[in-house]
Amino acid sequence: MAATVIPWAIGSLLLSIVLRGTRLYWPTTRWLVLAIWGARVICGVRYRVHGMQHLPAASDRRAAVLLASKHQSTWETFAYPTLMPHPLAYVFKRELLYVPFFGWAMGRLDMVHIDRAKRNEAWSKVAAQGRRLFAEGIWVIMFPEGTRIARGQRGNYKTGASRLAIDAGVPIVPIAATSARCWPRKSFLLRPGVIDVSIGQPIASRGRQADELMREVEDWIESEMRRLDPEAYR
């Protein structure tokens, strides 16, 4: 990753002079394909995906969903753009933009970076940009727990994702991922093994309350995590 990110980021920054939107997204995120490939070939980290049939088809360019995922590792943040048939827009803390090369390239993509110290302003930005992105057929992805959670643990699920889904009138697709099996949080060491990614059926948001909707998302994710990784929840 260290050897490839600098030249790839420089290339993306140069491309951003002439390309915008999804035309820049695909060549930039090809670096993530390389990173996931390296994790498999060098470190033995393989993965299985269940439930792809629950996602709108790649040909349906106007079908908008909000992805709400369990967050255990850096792995899933790299893997999802390589797995999903539509461009993704992450909602992330703006401090990541200051990471040399990686953050600079990410800042040129059409994503939502927020100042978490200014909560009201951050929500207004997420809502406005989220509606625009959904209208363009771009899927927004959020991690309701807000940060990476240790294997076998349950974080505090916040309602930002459900509020945005209700505001924009799009369904939420819950996702469970057992990535901490192989790439624990705050670790540079990857362990050989298999990561399971399970994609649930879309949950309608229209007419729902944000806290009630998020509880349904949370219940599905956490019960699926226990099914996929029972050793972690003994």
ABEGO torsion letter per residue (X at the ends): XAAAAAAAAAAAAAAAAABBEAAAAAAAAAAAAAAAAAAAAAAGBBBBBBGAAABBBAABAABBBBBBBBBABAAAAAAAAAABABBBBBBBBAAAAABBGAAAAAAABBBBBBBAABAAAAAAAAAAAAAAAAAAGBBBBBBAAGBBBBBGBBBBBBAAAAAAAAAAGBBBBBBBBAAAAABBBGBABBBBEBBBBBBBBBBBABGBBAAAAAAAAAAAAAAAAAAABAAAAX
